[in-house]
Structure formats: C-alpha cells, structure tokens
C-alpha cells in the first residue's frame, strides 16, 4: 500500500512538472523573488481560513486599541508618514459623504492615501500594472467591535513577484516598512 501511494505521488508530481514546463511556469518561478513561495503560502492560508475571501488574503489589518480616537489615529499617521518621508496625497471621507447624501449617521469609514513619488515611478517603470496599486492606502473602518485599520499586503509587491532590481527592492522595502509601522503604531495611538 505504501508503495502504491509513493508511485501515485511520483506520478502526480511528474505530471505537474510536465504541465508546468509546457506552460512557462518554470520560467516564471525562476524569475521570482527569494521567499516568494513562503509568502504565497501565507496568503493561501489566509484565503483558506477566510473561506475564500480574497480581500482577507491580500491585506493586513490591525484592531485599534480601545480608547484610541480617530483624531489620535490621524495625528499618528501624519507624524509617522512625515518621519519616514512619505507624502500624504489625499483622504476619502466615505462615511461623511454618505451622511451628506442620506442625512443619516454612518459608522466611520475613511481612506488615507500616501506615496513616495520616486519609488512609485520606479515601480511603475518596472511593471506598469503596479500603477493600479498606487497610491498606498490605509483605511479606518468602524465595526461593531470598534475601529480597525486595513491596508494592502505590501509583501505581495516586494516578495511575491519577479525579482526587483536592488535599488527598487531597497526603496520598496522602505515604503513597505513605513506602511507597516503606520498601521502598527497608529492602531495604538502612538506618535
């Protein structure tokens, strides 16, 4: 029985390798950044755990500490972005817009946008499709259990795709680390 399972496993593996060779998968895999497989598995696990919610798989979240106000979150975001030379490029106060349209009170929902213009340019030059991910956004969402913060999982751009040129990788990691720090510290009301 053990022998048959081993034969099945080897047969399936061989079949997958043949398919991958035929469709260019091996070439794509050879172009991936170091650690792309483990990052992909983290996303896969989040996707499975969320019962197929792709938004859960592709984002980071932080529960805002009880007692931290929206004003404290905003002050923290502003302070940290300035500290790391990220530019605030806009805000989208969705709950206020809905309140203005309906006249009814809405739970808080606001999107904050940030950018490092030089890094954005380098990333789009590397892959024009990256323009769809610009600018970096952090959303604050009021839920039944309090405030939450969400942003795109920036490890997808830095660690899961094609190998970035060294200068772009360095700058993209700076942006990634700043967004992570903004999420982490602002959720605590830390300036």
QUIPEVEN-V922494 format. One record per residue. RES is the residue in one letter. SS is DSSP state (h for helix, s for strand, l for the rest). Layout:
res: {RES/RES}
ss: {SS/SS}
This chain:
res: {X/X/X/X/X/X/X/X/X/X/X/X/X/X/X/X/X/X/X/X/X/X/X/X/X/X/X/X/X/X/X/X/X/X/X/X/X/X/X/X/X/X/X/X/X/X/X/X/X/X/X/X/X/X/X/X/X/X/X/X/X/X/X/X/X/X/X/X/X/X/X/X/X/X/X/X/X/X/X/X/X/X/X/X/X/X/X/X/X/X/X/X/X/X/X/X/X/X/X/X/X/X/X/X/X/X/X/X/X/X/X/X/X/X/X/X/X/X/X/X/X/X/X/X/X/X/X/X/X/X/X/X/X/X/X/X/X/X/X/X/X/X/X/X/X/X/X/X/X/X/X/X/X/X/X/X/X/X/X/X/X/X/X/X/X/X/X/X/X/X/X/X/X/X/X/X/X/X/X/X/X/X/X/X/X/X/X/X/X/X/X}
ss: {l/h/h/h/h/h/h/h/h/h/h/h/h/h/h/h/h/h/h/h/h/h/l/l/h/h/h/h/h/h/l/s/l/l/l/h/h/h/h/h/h/h/h/h/h/h/h/h/h/l/l/l/l/h/h/h/h/l/s/s/s/s/s/l/l/l/l/l/l/h/h/h/h/h/h/h/h/h/h/h/h/h/h/l/l/l/s/s/s/s/s/s/l/h/h/h/h/h/h/h/h/h/l/l/l/l/l/l/s/s/s/s/s/s/s/l/h/h/h/h/h/h/h/h/h/h/l/h/h/h/h/h/h/l/l/s/s/s/s/s/s/s/s/l/l/s/s/s/s/s/s/s/l/l/h/h/h/h/h/h/l/s/l/l/l/h/h/h/h/h/h/h/h/h/h/h/h/h/h/h/h/h/h/h/h/h/l/l/l/l/l}
